[in-house]
């Protein structure tokens, strides 16, 4: 979501995502595609995104990759 999105909107989106991710058919389909369903709070998700960003930034830097 865009920076500055009101917290109540973030919380409503989070509740909707958690509900969908708890549905067995959604979880099964994600697993078929190699995905991992993640539920939790908006803060939990932010921590996951930050950790992934940090991890992949190191890979890009090590590889010397640049955007064209």
CHARMM-style PDB file with segment names, atoms N, HN, CA, C and O in Angstrom:
ATOM      1  N   UNK     1       0.835  -1.170   0.000  1.00  0.00      PROA
ATOM      2  CA  UNK     1       0.000   0.000   0.000  1.00  0.00      PROA
ATOM      3  C   UNK     1       0.882   1.236   0.000  1.00  0.00      PROA
ATOM      4  O   UNK     1       2.027   1.190   0.450  1.00  0.00      PROA
ATOM      5  N   UNK     2       0.355   2.322  -0.497  1.00  0.00      PROA
ATOM      6  HN  UNK     2      -0.575   2.359  -0.862  1.00  0.00      PROA
ATOM      7  CA  UNK     2       1.155   3.547  -0.512  1.00  0.00      PROA
ATOM      8  C   UNK     2       1.505   4.017   0.898  1.00  0.00      PROA
ATOM      9  O   UNK     2       0.732   3.854   1.843  1.00  0.00      PROA
ATOM     10  N   UNK     3       2.682   4.597   1.004  1.00  0.00      PROA
ATOM     11  HN  UNK     3       3.310   4.729   0.237  1.00  0.00      PROA
ATOM     12  CA  UNK     3       3.088   5.178   2.275  1.00  0.00      PROA
ATOM     13  C   UNK     3       2.043   6.204   2.694  1.00  0.00      PROA
ATOM     14  O   UNK     3       1.540   6.966   1.868  1.00  0.00      PROA
ATOM     15  N   UNK     4       1.723   6.215   3.978  1.00  0.00      PROA
ATOM     16  HN  UNK     4       2.131   5.596   4.649  1.00  0.00      PROA
ATOM     17  CA  UNK     4       0.749   7.163   4.486  1.00  0.00      PROA
ATOM     18  C   UNK     4      -0.688   6.654   4.467  1.00  0.00      PROA
ATOM     19  O   UNK     4      -1.610   7.378   4.841  1.00  0.00      PROA
ATOM     20  N   UNK     5      -0.881   5.400   4.029  1.00  0.00      PROA
ATOM     21  HN  UNK     5      -0.132   4.812   3.725  1.00  0.00      PROA
ATOM     22  CA  UNK     5      -2.227   4.827   4.053  1.00  0.00      PROA
ATOM     23  C   UNK     5      -2.705   4.773   5.500  1.00  0.00      PROA
ATOM     24  O   UNK     5      -1.965   4.324   6.376  1.00  0.00      PROA
ATOM     25  N   UNK     6      -3.923   5.222   5.762  1.00  0.00      PROA
ATOM     26  HN  UNK     6      -4.523   5.587   5.051  1.00  0.00      PROA
ATOM     27  CA  UNK     6      -4.426   5.206   7.142  1.00  0.00      PROA
ATOM     28  C   UNK     6      -4.402   3.796   7.747  1.00  0.00      PROA
ATOM     29  O   UNK     6      -4.682   2.805   7.072  1.00  0.00      PROA
ATOM     30  N   UNK     7      -4.063   3.740   9.020  1.00  0.00      PROA
ATOM     31  HN  UNK     7      -3.836   4.545   9.568  1.00  0.00      PROA
ATOM     32  CA  UNK     7      -3.913   2.458   9.712  1.00  0.00      PROA
ATOM     33  C   UNK     7      -5.197   1.629   9.670  1.00  0.00      PROA
ATOM     34  O   UNK     7      -5.126   0.405   9.561  1.00  0.00      PROA
ATOM     35  N   UNK     8      -6.361   2.260   9.752  1.00  0.00      PROA
ATOM     36  HN  UNK     8      -6.419   3.254   9.841  1.00  0.00      PROA
ATOM     37  CA  UNK     8      -7.604   1.483   9.734  1.00  0.00      PROA
ATOM     38  C   UNK     8      -7.798   0.772   8.397  1.00  0.00      PROA
ATOM     39  O   UNK     8      -8.343  -0.331   8.358  1.00  0.00      PROA
ATOM     40  N   UNK     9      -7.364   1.385   7.313  1.00  0.00      PROA
ATOM     41  HN  UNK     9      -6.921   2.281   7.345  1.00  0.00      PROA
ATOM     42  CA  UNK     9      -7.448   0.737   6.003  1.00  0.00      PROA
ATOM     43  C   UNK     9      -6.457  -0.416   5.936  1.00  0.00      PROA
ATOM     44  O   UNK     9      -6.786  -1.489   5.430  1.00  0.00      PROA
ATOM     45  N   UNK    10      -5.263  -0.205   6.434  1.00  0.00      PROA
ATOM     46  HN  UNK    10      -4.996   0.666   6.845  1.00  0.00      PROA
ATOM     47  CA  UNK    10      -4.264  -1.279   6.478  1.00  0.00      PROA
ATOM     48  C   UNK    10      -4.793  -2.455   7.286  1.00  0.00      PROA
ATOM     49  O   UNK    10      -4.657  -3.605   6.868  1.00  0.00      PROA
ATOM     50  N   UNK    11      -5.387  -2.182   8.427  1.00  0.00      PROA
ATOM     51  HN  UNK    11      -5.497  -1.248   8.767  1.00  0.00      PROA
ATOM     52  CA  UNK    11      -5.911  -3.255   9.277  1.00  0.00      PROA
ATOM     53  C   UNK    11      -7.060  -4.006   8.610  1.00  0.00      PROA
ATOM     54  O   UNK    11      -7.163  -5.225   8.751  1.00  0.00      PROA
ATOM     55  N   UNK    12      -7.924  -3.294   7.886  1.00  0.00      PROA
ATOM     56  HN  UNK    12      -7.841  -2.304   7.772  1.00  0.00      PROA
ATOM     57  CA  UNK    12      -9.017  -3.962   7.170  1.00  0.00      PROA
ATOM     58  C   UNK    12      -8.479  -4.850   6.056  1.00  0.00      PROA
ATOM     59  O   UNK    12      -8.948  -5.974   5.877  1.00  0.00      PROA
ATOM     60  N   UNK    13      -7.506  -4.359   5.315  1.00  0.00      PROA
ATOM     61  HN  UNK    13      -7.125  -3.446   5.460  1.00  0.00      PROA
ATOM     62  CA  UNK    13      -6.889  -5.168   4.256  1.00  0.00      PROA
ATOM     63  C   UNK    13      -6.215  -6.395   4.851  1.00  0.00      PROA
ATOM     64  O   UNK    13      -6.325  -7.496   4.311  1.00  0.00      PROA
ATOM     65  N   UNK    14      -5.521  -6.204   5.957  1.00  0.00      PROA
ATOM     66  HN  UNK    14      -5.431  -5.310   6.396  1.00  0.00      PROA
ATOM     67  CA  UNK    14      -4.840  -7.309   6.621  1.00  0.00      PROA
ATOM     68  C   UNK    14      -5.837  -8.382   7.063  1.00  0.00      PROA
ATOM     69  O   UNK    14      -5.588  -9.573   6.880  1.00  0.00      PROA
ATOM     70  N   UNK    15      -6.952  -7.968   7.636  1.00  0.00      PROA
ATOM     71  HN  UNK    15      -7.155  -7.000   7.784  1.00  0.00      PROA
ATOM     72  CA  UNK    15      -7.973  -8.927   8.072  1.00  0.00      PROA
ATOM     73  C   UNK    15      -8.522  -9.712   6.880  1.00  0.00      PROA
ATOM     74  O   UNK    15      -8.735 -10.920   6.978  1.00  0.00      PROA
ATOM     75  N   UNK    16      -8.750  -9.032   5.761  1.00  0.00      PROA
ATOM     76  HN  UNK    16      -8.577  -8.050   5.681  1.00  0.00      PROA
ATOM     77  CA  UNK    16      -9.264  -9.700   4.565  1.00  0.00      PROA
ATOM     78  C   UNK    16      -8.244 -10.690   4.011  1.00  0.00      PROA
ATOM     79  O   UNK    16      -8.603 -11.800   3.618  1.00  0.00      PROA
ATOM     80  N   UNK    17      -6.985 -10.295   3.979  1.00  0.00      PROA
ATOM     81  HN  UNK    17      -6.693  -9.394   4.299  1.00  0.00      PROA
ATOM     82  CA  UNK    17      -5.928 -11.182   3.477  1.00  0.00      PROA
ATOM     83  C   UNK    17      -5.782 -12.396   4.381  1.00  0.00      PROA
ATOM     84  O   UNK    17      -5.666 -13.520   3.891  1.00  0.00      PROA
ATOM     85  N   UNK    18      -5.786 -12.187   5.692  1.00  0.00      PROA
ATOM     86  HN  UNK    18      -5.880 -11.274   6.090  1.00  0.00      PROA
ATOM     87  CA  UNK    18      -5.680 -13.308   6.622  1.00  0.00      PROA
ATOM     88  C   UNK    18      -6.841 -14.280   6.450  1.00  0.00      PROA
ATOM     89  O   UNK    18      -6.654 -15.494   6.527  1.00  0.00      PROA
ATOM     90  N   UNK    19      -8.037 -13.751   6.217  1.00  0.00      PROA
ATOM     91  HN  UNK    19      -8.189 -12.764   6.154  1.00  0.00      PROA
ATOM     92  CA  UNK    19      -9.207 -14.607   6.018  1.00  0.00      PROA
ATOM     93  C   UNK    19      -9.035 -15.473   4.770  1.00  0.00      PROA
ATOM     94  O   UNK    19      -9.273 -16.680   4.808  1.00  0.00      PROA
ATOM     95  N   UNK    20      -8.624 -14.856   3.675  1.00  0.00      PROA
ATOM     96  HN  UNK    20      -8.430 -13.875   3.644  1.00  0.00      PROA
ATOM     97  CA  UNK    20      -8.426 -15.599   2.427  1.00  0.00      PROA
ATOM     98  C   UNK    20      -7.312 -16.630   2.585  1.00  0.00      PROA
ATOM     99  O   UNK    20      -7.447 -17.763   2.125  1.00  0.00      PROA
ATOM    100  N   UNK    21      -6.224 -16.248   3.228  1.00  0.00      PROA
ATOM    101  HN  UNK    21      -6.114 -15.327   3.602  1.00  0.00      PROA
ATOM    102  CA  UNK    21      -5.092 -17.156   3.387  1.00  0.00      PROA
ATOM    103  C   UNK    21      -5.392 -18.333   4.315  1.00  0.00      PROA
ATOM    104  O   UNK    21      -4.642 -19.308   4.338  1.00  0.00      PROA
ATOM    105  N   UNK    22      -6.471 -18.250   5.071  1.00  0.00      PROA
ATOM    106  HN  UNK    22      -7.080 -17.457   5.053  1.00  0.00      PROA
ATOM    107  CA  UNK    22      -6.830 -19.359   5.954  1.00  0.00      PROA
ATOM    108  C   UNK    22      -7.736 -20.375   5.258  1.00  0.00      PROA
ATOM    109  O   UNK    22      -8.031 -21.427   5.825  1.00  0.00      PROA
ATOM    110  N   UNK    23      -8.176 -20.073   4.045  1.00  0.00      PROA
ATOM    111  HN  UNK    23      -7.936 -19.218   3.585  1.00  0.00      PROA
ATOM    112  CA  UNK    23      -9.041 -20.989   3.309  1.00  0.00      PROA
ATOM    113  C   UNK    23      -8.213 -22.135   2.729  1.00  0.00      PROA
ATOM    114  O   UNK    23      -7.214 -21.901   2.049  1.00  0.00      PROA
ATOM    115  N   UNK    24      -8.631 -23.377   2.998  1.00  0.00      PROA
ATOM    116  HN  UNK    24      -9.443 -23.567   3.550  1.00  0.00      PROA
ATOM    117  CA  UNK    24      -7.860 -24.541   2.543  1.00  0.00      PROA
ATOM    118  C   UNK    24      -7.568 -24.557   1.043  1.00  0.00      PROA
ATOM    119  O   UNK    24      -6.455 -24.898   0.642  1.00  0.00      PROA
ATOM    120  N   UNK    25      -8.533 -24.199   0.214  1.00  0.00      PROA
ATOM    121  HN  UNK    25      -9.437 -23.922   0.539  1.00  0.00      PROA
ATOM    122  CA  UNK    25      -8.301 -24.235  -1.240  1.00  0.00      PROA
ATOM    123  C   UNK    25      -7.237 -23.226  -1.659  1.00  0.00      PROA
ATOM    124  O   UNK    25      -6.441 -23.503  -2.555  1.00  0.00      PROA
ATOM    125  N   UNK    26      -7.219 -22.081  -1.029  1.00  0.00      PROA
ATOM    126  HN  UNK    26      -7.866 -21.856  -0.301  1.00  0.00      PROA
ATOM    127  CA  UNK    26      -6.206 -21.066  -1.335  1.00  0.00      PROA
ATOM    128  C   UNK    26      -4.838 -21.580  -0.907  1.00  0.00      PROA
ATOM    129  O   UNK    26      -3.868 -21.464  -1.657  1.00  0.00      PROA
ATOM    130  N   UNK    27      -4.755 -22.142   0.283  1.00  0.00      PROA
ATOM    131  HN  UNK    27      -5.543 -22.236   0.892  1.00  0.00      PROA
ATOM    132  CA  UNK    27      -3.485 -22.670   0.790  1.00  0.00      PROA
ATOM    133  C   UNK    27      -2.963 -23.793  -0.116  1.00  0.00      PROA
ATOM    134  O   UNK    27      -1.772 -23.859  -0.422  1.00  0.00      PROA
ATOM    135  N   UNK    28      -3.882 -24.675  -0.537  1.00  0.00      PROA
ATOM    136  HN  UNK    28      -4.849 -24.622  -0.288  1.00  0.00      PROA
ATOM    137  CA  UNK    28      -3.496 -25.775  -1.431  1.00  0.00      PROA
ATOM    138  C   UNK    28      -2.961 -25.243  -2.756  1.00  0.00      PROA
ATOM    139  O   UNK    28      -1.937 -25.716  -3.249  1.00  0.00      PROA
ATOM    140  N   UNK    29      -3.640 -24.278  -3.323  1.00  0.00      PROA
ATOM    141  HN  UNK    29      -4.471 -23.894  -2.923  1.00  0.00      PROA
ATOM    142  CA  UNK    29      -3.216 -23.736  -4.625  1.00  0.00      PROA
ATOM    143  C   UNK    29      -1.874 -23.037  -4.511  1.00  0.00      PROA
ATOM    144  O   UNK    29      -1.017 -23.186  -5.381  1.00  0.00      PROA
ATOM    145  N   UNK    30      -1.689 -22.277  -3.448  1.00  0.00      PROA
ATOM    146  HN  UNK    30      -2.386 -22.155  -2.741  1.00  0.00      PROA
ATOM    147  CA  UNK    30      -0.391 -21.626  -3.245  1.00  0.00      PROA
ATOM    148  C   UNK    30       0.718 -22.664  -3.136  1.00  0.00      PROA
ATOM    149  O   UNK    30       1.798 -22.487  -3.700  1.00  0.00      PROA
ATOM    150  N   UNK    31       0.450 -23.750  -2.408  1.00  0.00      PROA
ATOM    151  HN  UNK    31      -0.427 -23.894  -1.951  1.00  0.00      PROA
ATOM    152  CA  UNK    31       1.450 -24.813  -2.268  1.00  0.00      PROA
ATOM    153  C   UNK    31       1.769 -25.434  -3.628  1.00  0.00      PROA
ATOM    154  O   UNK    31       2.932 -25.710  -3.923  1.00  0.00      PROA
ATOM    155  N   UNK    32       0.747 -25.654  -4.456  1.00  0.00      PROA
ATOM    156  HN  UNK    32      -0.197 -25.430  -4.216  1.00  0.00      PROA
ATOM    157  CA  UNK    32       0.966 -26.196  -5.804  1.00  0.00      PROA
ATOM    158  C   UNK    32       1.881 -25.299  -6.623  1.00  0.00      PROA
ATOM    159  O   UNK    32       2.665 -25.778  -7.441  1.00  0.00      PROA
ATOM    160  N   UNK    33       1.775 -24.000  -6.397  1.00  0.00      PROA
ATOM    161  HN  UNK    33       1.137 -23.611  -5.732  1.00  0.00      PROA
ATOM    162  CA  UNK    33       2.574 -23.029  -7.145  1.00  0.00      PROA
ATOM    163  C   UNK    33       3.921 -22.743  -6.487  1.00  0.00      PROA
ATOM    164  O   UNK    33       4.697 -21.923  -6.977  1.00  0.00      PROA
ATOM    165  N   UNK    34       4.192 -23.425  -5.373  1.00  0.00      PROA
ATOM    166  HN  UNK    34       3.562 -24.091  -4.975  1.00  0.00      PROA
ATOM    167  CA  UNK    34       5.460 -23.219  -4.676  1.00  0.00      PROA
ATOM    168  C   UNK    34       5.437 -22.065  -3.702  1.00  0.00      PROA
ATOM    169  O   UNK    34       6.482 -21.655  -3.196  1.00  0.00      PROA
ATOM    170  N   UNK    35       4.266 -21.538  -3.436  1.00  0.00      PROA
ATOM    171  HN  UNK    35       3.417 -21.871  -3.847  1.00  0.00      PROA
ATOM    172  CA  UNK    35       4.138 -20.410  -2.515  1.00  0.00      PROA
ATOM    173  C   UNK    35       3.903 -20.862  -1.088  1.00  0.00      PROA
ATOM    174  O   UNK    35       3.570 -22.018  -0.828  1.00  0.00      PROA
ATOM    175  N   UNK    36       4.080 -19.942  -0.187  1.00  0.00      PROA
ATOM    176  HN  UNK    36       4.350 -19.002  -0.399  1.00  0.00      PROA
ATOM    177  CA  UNK    36       3.844 -20.194   1.224  1.00  0.00      PROA
ATOM    178  C   UNK    36       2.849 -19.152   1.722  1.00  0.00      PROA
ATOM    179  O   UNK    36       3.142 -17.956   1.706  1.00  0.00      PROA
ATOM    180  N   UNK    37       1.672 -19.597   2.165  1.00  0.00      PROA
ATOM    181  HN  UNK    37       1.434 -20.568   2.178  1.00  0.00      PROA
ATOM    182  CA  UNK    37       0.708 -18.621   2.674  1.00  0.00      PROA
ATOM    183  C   UNK    37       1.203 -18.021   3.986  1.00  0.00      PROA
ATOM    184  O   UNK    37       1.613 -18.742   4.896  1.00  0.00      PROA
ATOM    185  N   UNK    38       1.161 -16.726   4.071  1.00  0.00      PROA
ATOM    186  HN  UNK    38       0.828 -16.140   3.332  1.00  0.00      PROA
ATOM    187  CA  UNK    38       1.637 -16.029   5.264  1.00  0.00      PROA
ATOM    188  C   UNK    38       0.478 -15.228   5.841  1.00  0.00      PROA
ATOM    189  O   UNK    38      -0.192 -14.478   5.132  1.00  0.00      PROA
ATOM    190  N   UNK    39       0.256 -15.399   7.129  1.00  0.00      PROA
ATOM    191  HN  UNK    39       0.800 -16.009   7.705  1.00  0.00      PROA
ATOM    192  CA  UNK    39      -0.738 -14.599   7.828  1.00  0.00      PROA
ATOM    193  C   UNK    39      -0.051 -13.914   8.998  1.00  0.00      PROA
ATOM    194  O   UNK    39       1.056 -14.288   9.387  1.00  0.00      PROA
ATOM    195  N   UNK    40      -0.699 -12.931   9.542  1.00  0.00      PROA
ATOM    196  HN  UNK    40      -1.598 -12.627   9.226  1.00  0.00      PROA
ATOM    197  CA  UNK    40      -0.143 -12.221  10.686  1.00  0.00      PROA
ATOM    198  C   UNK    40      -0.591 -10.779  10.677  1.00  0.00      PROA
ATOM    199  O   UNK    40      -1.550 -10.408  10.000  1.00  0.00      PROA
ATOM    200  N   UNK    41       0.113  -9.981  11.433  1.00  0.00      PROA
ATOM    201  HN  UNK    41       0.893 -10.282  11.983  1.00  0.00      PROA
ATOM    202  CA  UNK    41      -0.221  -8.564  11.547  1.00  0.00      PROA
ATOM    203  C   UNK    41       0.472  -7.772  10.440  1.00  0.00      PROA
ATOM    204  O   UNK    41       1.392  -8.276   9.795  1.00  0.00      PROA
ATOM    205  N   UNK    42       0.033  -6.543  10.220  1.00  0.00      PROA
ATOM    206  HN  UNK    42      -0.714  -6.133  10.743  1.00  0.00      PROA
ATOM    207  CA  UNK    42       0.746  -5.695   9.263  1.00  0.00      PROA
ATOM    208  C   UNK    42       2.220  -5.509   9.649  1.00  0.00      PROA
ATOM    209  O   UNK    42       3.087  -5.454   8.776  1.00  0.00      PROA
ATOM    210  N   UNK    43       2.499  -5.415  10.937  1.00  0.00      PROA
ATOM    211  HN  UNK    43       1.795  -5.461  11.645  1.00  0.00      PROA
ATOM    212  CA  UNK    43       3.891  -5.271  11.373  1.00  0.00      PROA
ATOM    213  C   UNK    43       4.703  -6.523  11.068  1.00  0.00      PROA
ATOM    214  O   UNK    43       5.865  -6.428  10.674  1.00  0.00      PROA
ATOM    215  N   UNK    44       4.093  -7.706  11.249  1.00  0.00      PROA
ATOM    216  HN  UNK    44       3.149  -7.783  11.569  1.00  0.00      PROA
ATOM    217  CA  UNK    44       4.765  -8.957  10.896  1.00  0.00      PROA
ATOM    218  C   UNK    44       5.140  -8.950   9.416  1.00  0.00      PROA
ATOM    219  O   UNK    44       6.261  -9.301   9.046  1.00  0.00      PROA
ATOM    220  N   UNK    45       4.195  -8.549   8.581  1.00  0.00      PROA
ATOM    221  HN  UNK    45       3.285  -8.265   8.881  1.00  0.00      PROA
ATOM    222  CA  UNK    45       4.431  -8.522   7.143  1.00  0.00      PROA
ATOM    223  C   UNK    45       5.537  -7.536   6.794  1.00  0.00      PROA
ATOM    224  O   UNK    45       6.384  -7.820   5.946  1.00  0.00      PROA
ATOM    225  N   UNK    46       5.530  -6.388   7.444  1.00  0.00      PROA
ATOM    226  HN  UNK    46       4.842  -6.158   8.133  1.00  0.00      PROA
ATOM    227  CA  UNK    46       6.583  -5.400   7.214  1.00  0.00      PROA
ATOM    228  C   UNK    46       7.960  -5.947   7.531  1.00  0.00      PROA
ATOM    229  O   UNK    46       8.925  -5.668   6.819  1.00  0.00      PROA
ATOM    230  N   UNK    47       8.053  -6.729   8.603  1.00  0.00      PROA
ATOM    231  HN  UNK    47       7.269  -6.956   9.181  1.00  0.00      PROA
ATOM    232  CA  UNK    47       9.338  -7.335   8.979  1.00  0.00      PROA
ATOM    233  C   UNK    47       9.788  -8.353   7.938  1.00  0.00      PROA
ATOM    234  O   UNK    47      10.974  -8.443   7.620  1.00  0.00      PROA
ATOM    235  N   UNK    48       8.837  -9.119   7.410  1.00  0.00      PROA
ATOM    236  HN  UNK    48       7.874  -9.046   7.668  1.00  0.00      PROA
ATOM    237  CA  UNK    48       9.170 -10.099   6.370  1.00  0.00      PROA
ATOM    238  C   UNK    48       9.673  -9.384   5.120  1.00  0.00      PROA
ATOM    239  O   UNK    48      10.685  -9.778   4.540  1.00  0.00      PROA
ATOM    240  N   UNK    49       8.975  -8.345   4.709  1.00  0.00      PROA
ATOM    241  HN  UNK    49       8.152  -8.025   5.180  1.00  0.00      PROA
ATOM    242  CA  UNK    49       9.381  -7.593   3.516  1.00  0.00      PROA
ATOM    243  C   UNK    49      10.763  -6.985   3.710  1.00  0.00      PROA
ATOM    244  O   UNK    49      11.590  -7.030   2.799  1.00  0.00      PROA
ATOM    245  N   UNK    50      11.024  -6.418   4.881  1.00  0.00      PROA
ATOM    246  HN  UNK    50      10.353  -6.381   5.621  1.00  0.00      PROA
ATOM    247  CA  UNK    50      12.334  -5.814   5.146  1.00  0.00      PROA
ATOM    248  C   UNK    50      13.435  -6.862   5.103  1.00  0.00      PROA
ATOM    249  O   UNK    50      14.498  -6.619   4.531  1.00  0.00      PROA
ATOM    250  N   UNK    51      13.192  -8.028   5.702  1.00  0.00      PROA
ATOM    251  HN  UNK    51      12.328  -8.225   6.166  1.00  0.00      PROA
ATOM    252  CA  UNK    51      14.192  -9.100   5.697  1.00  0.00      PROA
ATOM    253  C   UNK    51      14.468  -9.580   4.272  1.00  0.00      PROA
ATOM    254  O   UNK    51      15.623  -9.810   3.912  1.00  0.00      PROA
ATOM    255  N   UNK    52      13.426  -9.734   3.465  1.00  0.00      PROA
ATOM    256  HN  UNK    52      12.488  -9.548   3.757  1.00  0.00      PROA
ATOM    257  CA  UNK    52      13.605 -10.161   2.077  1.00  0.00      PROA
ATOM    258  C   UNK    52      14.349  -9.100   1.267  1.00  0.00      PROA
ATOM    259  O   UNK    52      15.213  -9.428   0.454  1.00  0.00      PROA
ATOM    260  N   UNK    53      14.017  -7.845   1.486  1.00  0.00      PROA
ATOM    261  HN  UNK    53      13.315  -7.578   2.147  1.00  0.00      PROA
ATOM    262  CA  UNK    53      14.702  -6.752   0.789  1.00  0.00      PROA
ATOM    263  C   UNK    53      16.181  -6.748   1.133  1.00  0.00      PROA
ATOM    264  O   UNK    53      17.027  -6.621   0.247  1.00  0.00      PROA
ATOM    265  N   UNK    54      16.496  -6.885   2.407  1.00  0.00      PROA
ATOM    266  HN  UNK    54      15.809  -6.987   3.127  1.00  0.00      PROA
ATOM    267  CA  UNK    54      17.895  -6.912   2.842  1.00  0.00      PROA
ATOM    268  C   UNK    54      18.633  -8.101   2.234  1.00  0.00      PROA
ATOM    269  O   UNK    54      19.758  -7.960   1.755  1.00  0.00      PROA
ATOM    270  N   UNK    55      17.996  -9.271   2.253  1.00  0.00      PROA
ATOM    271  HN  UNK    55      17.082  -9.386   2.641  1.00  0.00      PROA
ATOM    272  CA  UNK    55      18.616 -10.489   1.719  1.00  0.00      PROA
ATOM    273  C   UNK    55      18.927 -10.335   0.230  1.00  0.00      PROA
ATOM    274  O   UNK    55      20.049 -10.599  -0.203  1.00  0.00      PROA
ATOM    275  N   UNK    56      17.941  -9.911  -0.544  1.00  0.00      PROA
ATOM    276  HN  UNK    56      17.030  -9.696  -0.192  1.00  0.00      PROA
ATOM    277  CA  UNK    56      18.132  -9.825  -1.987  1.00  0.00      PROA
ATOM    278  C   UNK    56      19.018  -8.656  -2.393  1.00  0.00      PROA
ATOM    279  O   UNK    56      19.661  -8.711  -3.441  1.00  0.00      PROA
ATOM    280  N   UNK    57      19.065  -7.616  -1.597  1.00  0.00      PROA
ATOM    281  HN  UNK    57      18.543  -7.572  -0.745  1.00  0.00      PROA
ATOM    282  CA  UNK    57      19.988  -6.509  -1.877  1.00  0.00      PROA
ATOM    283  C   UNK    57      21.429  -6.997  -1.808  1.00  0.00      PROA
ATOM    284  O   UNK    57      22.269  -6.585  -2.608  1.00  0.00      PROA
ATOM    285  N   UNK    58      21.713  -7.873  -0.852  1.00  0.00      PROA
ATOM    286  HN  UNK    58      21.031  -8.208  -0.201  1.00  0.00      PROA
ATOM    287  CA  UNK    58      23.066  -8.440  -0.738  1.00  0.00      PROA
ATOM    288  C   UNK    58      23.400  -9.284  -1.963  1.00  0.00      PROA
ATOM    289  O   UNK    58      24.519  -9.227  -2.473  1.00  0.00      PROA
ATOM    290  N   UNK    59      22.438 -10.062  -2.431  1.00  0.00      PROA
ATOM    291  HN  UNK    59      21.529 -10.108  -2.017  1.00  0.00      PROA
ATOM    292  CA  UNK    59      22.659 -10.904  -3.610  1.00  0.00      PROA
ATOM    293  C   UNK    59      22.935 -10.033  -4.833  1.00  0.00      PROA
ATOM    294  O   UNK    59      23.871 -10.295  -5.587  1.00  0.00      PROA
ATOM    295  N   UNK    60      22.126  -9.007  -5.025  1.00  0.00      PROA
ATOM    296  HN  UNK    60      21.365  -8.794  -4.412  1.00  0.00      PROA
ATOM    297  CA  UNK    60      22.295  -8.107  -6.171  1.00  0.00      PROA
ATOM    298  C   UNK    60      23.649  -7.415  -6.105  1.00  0.00      PROA
ATOM    299  O   UNK    60      24.348  -7.312  -7.113  1.00  0.00      PROA
ATOM    300  N   UNK    61      24.017  -6.944  -4.927  1.00  0.00      PROA
ATOM    301  HN  UNK    61      23.450  -7.027  -4.108  1.00  0.00      PROA
ATOM    302  CA  UNK    61      25.303  -6.260  -4.770  1.00  0.00      PROA
ATOM    303  C   UNK    61      26.458  -7.214  -5.056  1.00  0.00      PROA
ATOM    304  O   UNK    61      27.403  -6.856  -5.759  1.00  0.00      PROA
ATOM    305  N   UNK    62      26.384  -8.429  -4.510  1.00  0.00      PROA
ATOM    306  HN  UNK    62      25.617  -8.720  -3.939  1.00  0.00      PROA
ATOM    307  CA  UNK    62      27.438  -9.416  -4.723  1.00  0.00      PROA
ATOM    308  C   UNK    62      27.579  -9.753  -6.204  1.00  0.00      PROA
ATOM    309  O   UNK    62      28.690  -9.906  -6.712  1.00  0.00      PROA
ATOM    310  N   UNK    63      26.441  -9.868  -6.894  1.00  0.00      PROA
ATOM    311  HN  UNK    63      25.538  -9.745  -6.481  1.00  0.00      PROA
ATOM    312  CA  UNK    63      26.453 -10.217  -8.314  1.00  0.00      PROA
ATOM    313  C   UNK    63      26.861  -9.042  -9.195  1.00  0.00      PROA
ATOM    314  O   UNK    63      27.204  -9.224 -10.363  1.00  0.00      PROA
ATOM    315  N   UNK    64      26.822  -7.841  -8.634  1.00  0.00      PROA
ATOM    316  HN  UNK    64      26.542  -7.693  -7.685  1.00  0.00      PROA
ATOM    317  CA  UNK    64      27.159  -6.662  -9.425  1.00  0.00      PROA
ATOM    318  C   UNK    64      26.081  -6.301 -10.432  1.00  0.00      PROA
ATOM    319  O   UNK    64      26.346  -5.600 -11.409  1.00  0.00      PROA
ATOM    320  N   UNK    65      24.872  -6.778 -10.197  1.00  0.00      PROA
ATOM    321  HN  UNK    65      24.657  -7.348  -9.404  1.00  0.00      PROA
ATOM    322  CA  UNK    65      23.775  -6.518 -11.126  1.00  0.00      PROA
ATOM    323  C   UNK    65      23.340  -5.056 -11.046  1.00  0.00      PROA
ATOM    324  O   UNK    65      23.370  -4.438  -9.982  1.00  0.00      PROA
ATOM    325  N   UNK    66      22.941  -4.523 -12.187  1.00  0.00      PROA
ATOM    326  HN  UNK    66      22.917  -5.025 -13.051  1.00  0.00      PROA
ATOM    327  CA  UNK    66      22.424  -3.156 -12.237  1.00  0.00      PROA
ATOM    328  C   UNK    66      21.180  -3.127 -13.117  1.00  0.00      PROA
ATOM    329  O   UNK    66      21.010  -3.975 -13.993  1.00  0.00      PROA
ATOM    330  N   UNK    67      20.329  -2.167 -12.882  1.00  0.00      PROA
ATOM    331  HN  UNK    67      20.467  -1.478 -12.170  1.00  0.00      PROA
ATOM    332  CA  UNK    67      19.123  -1.997 -13.697  1.00  0.00      PROA
ATOM    333  C   UNK    67      19.480  -1.237 -14.965  1.00  0.00      PROA
ATOM    334  O   UNK    67      20.333  -0.349 -14.950  1.00  0.00      PROA
ATOM    335  N   UNK    68      18.831  -1.588 -16.045  1.00  0.00      PROA
ATOM    336  HN  UNK    68      18.138  -2.309 -16.057  1.00  0.00      PROA
ATOM    337  CA  UNK    68      19.055  -0.881 -17.310  1.00  0.00      PROA
ATOM    338  C   UNK    68      17.935   0.086 -17.565  1.00  0.00      PROA
ATOM    339  OT1 UNK    68      17.937   0.780 -18.582  1.00  0.00      PROA
TER     340      UNK     68
END
